[in-house]
């Protein structure tokens, strides 16, 4: 029985990773076709990493709609912040290596994990302890 749970979890983990990578590649390809600067590739990876980690970390909440609502709220805020930063603060930069942006994504991951939990608690009104897996 325990091996069945691990197999199911591993399958879902792989599905999430594949879908995330394919989505990132599709978005990157569309951006390239529209002539957007390469720096936006770092923005894509910098978005994919924290949200994939959050989704996989809160696996126990997948069937709860407040989790997905809070994730969507955080994604909307993240997208606006990234767009403003890359559009205006980095206006003169056309190319940015993903490796240079990765530390920012790494730090953002921890903030995102807390933010998703806090927004979910606001939506539900419940304060529960969460064991990240």
NORVEN-V460663 format. One record per residue. SS is DSSP state (a for helix, b for strand, c for the rest). NEAR is the number of other ideal C-beta (glycine too) atoms within 12 Angstrom. D_FIRST is the distance of its C-alpha to the first C-alpha in Angstrom with 1 decimal. Layout:
ss:SS near:NEAR d_first:D_FIRST
ss:SS near:NEAR d_first:D_FIRST
This chain:
ss:c near:7 d_first:0.0
ss:a near:8 d_first:3.8
ss:a near:9 d_first:5.4
ss:a near:10 d_first:5.2
ss:a near:13 d_first:6.7
ss:a near:13 d_first:8.9
ss:a near:13 d_first:10.0
ss:a near:16 d_first:10.8
ss:a near:19 d_first:12.6
ss:a near:16 d_first:14.4
ss:a near:14 d_first:15.5
ss:a near:19 d_first:16.9
ss:a near:22 d_first:18.6
ss:a near:16 d_first:20.2
ss:a near:18 d_first:21.4
ss:a near:25 d_first:22.9
ss:a near:20 d_first:24.6
ss:a near:15 d_first:26.0
ss:a near:19 d_first:27.3
ss:a near:26 d_first:28.8
ss:a near:19 d_first:30.5
ss:a near:15 d_first:31.8
ss:a near:20 d_first:33.1
ss:a near:27 d_first:34.9
ss:a near:18 d_first:36.4
ss:a near:16 d_first:37.6
ss:a near:23 d_first:39.1
ss:a near:26 d_first:40.8
ss:a near:16 d_first:42.2
ss:a near:16 d_first:43.6
ss:a near:21 d_first:45.2
ss:a near:16 d_first:46.7
ss:a near:10 d_first:48.2
ss:c near:11 d_first:49.8
ss:c near:10 d_first:51.3
ss:c near:22 d_first:49.5
ss:c near:21 d_first:49.8
ss:c near:23 d_first:47.2
ss:a near:29 d_first:46.5
ss:a near:32 d_first:44.3
ss:a near:30 d_first:41.7
ss:a near:33 d_first:41.2
ss:a near:38 d_first:40.9
ss:a near:36 d_first:38.1
ss:a near:33 d_first:36.1
ss:a near:36 d_first:36.9
ss:a near:38 d_first:35.4
ss:a near:37 d_first:32.4
ss:a near:31 d_first:31.1
ss:a near:37 d_first:31.2
ss:a near:37 d_first:29.7
ss:a near:31 d_first:26.9
ss:a near:29 d_first:26.1
ss:a near:39 d_first:26.4
ss:a near:34 d_first:24.1
ss:a near:29 d_first:21.4
ss:a near:27 d_first:22.0
ss:c near:33 d_first:21.8
ss:a near:23 d_first:18.5
ss:a near:19 d_first:17.9
ss:a near:31 d_first:21.2
ss:c near:22 d_first:20.9
ss:c near:10 d_first:21.0
ss:c near:21 d_first:24.0
ss:a near:14 d_first:27.4
ss:a near:25 d_first:29.2
ss:a near:28 d_first:27.2
ss:a near:22 d_first:28.3
ss:a near:19 d_first:31.8
ss:a near:31 d_first:32.1
ss:a near:33 d_first:30.9
ss:a near:21 d_first:33.5
ss:a near:22 d_first:36.2
ss:a near:34 d_first:35.5
ss:a near:26 d_first:35.5
ss:a near:18 d_first:38.9
ss:a near:22 d_first:40.4
ss:a near:31 d_first:39.1
ss:a near:22 d_first:40.5
ss:a near:16 d_first:43.9
ss:a near:24 d_first:44.1
ss:a near:30 d_first:43.3
ss:a near:21 d_first:45.7
ss:a near:15 d_first:48.5
ss:a near:24 d_first:48.0
ss:a near:30 d_first:47.9
ss:a near:19 d_first:50.6
ss:a near:13 d_first:53.1
ss:a near:15 d_first:52.4
ss:c near:23 d_first:51.8
ss:c near:12 d_first:54.3
ss:c near:12 d_first:56.2
ss:c near:20 d_first:53.1
ss:c near:15 d_first:52.2
ss:c near:16 d_first:49.6
ss:c near:25 d_first:47.0
ss:c near:15 d_first:44.5
ss:a near:24 d_first:40.8
ss:a near:14 d_first:40.7
ss:a near:20 d_first:43.3
ss:a near:31 d_first:41.5
ss:a near:21 d_first:38.1
ss:a near:16 d_first:38.9
ss:a near:28 d_first:39.8
ss:a near:29 d_first:36.4
ss:a near:19 d_first:34.7
ss:a near:17 d_first:36.6
ss:a near:32 d_first:36.1
ss:a near:29 d_first:32.3
ss:a near:20 d_first:32.5
ss:a near:21 d_first:35.0
ss:a near:35 d_first:32.9
ss:a near:29 d_first:29.8
ss:a near:22 d_first:32.1
ss:a near:27 d_first:34.0
ss:a near:38 d_first:31.0
ss:a near:31 d_first:29.9
ss:a near:20 d_first:33.5
ss:a near:27 d_first:34.1
ss:a near:31 d_first:30.9
ss:a near:21 d_first:32.2
ss:a near:17 d_first:35.6
ss:a near:23 d_first:34.3
ss:a near:18 d_first:32.1
ss:c near:9 d_first:34.3
ss:c near:15 d_first:31.3
ss:c near:12 d_first:31.0
ss:c near:16 d_first:27.5
ss:c near:9 d_first:26.1
ss:c near:22 d_first:23.8
ss:c near:11 d_first:21.5
ss:c near:19 d_first:21.7
ss:c near:17 d_first:18.7
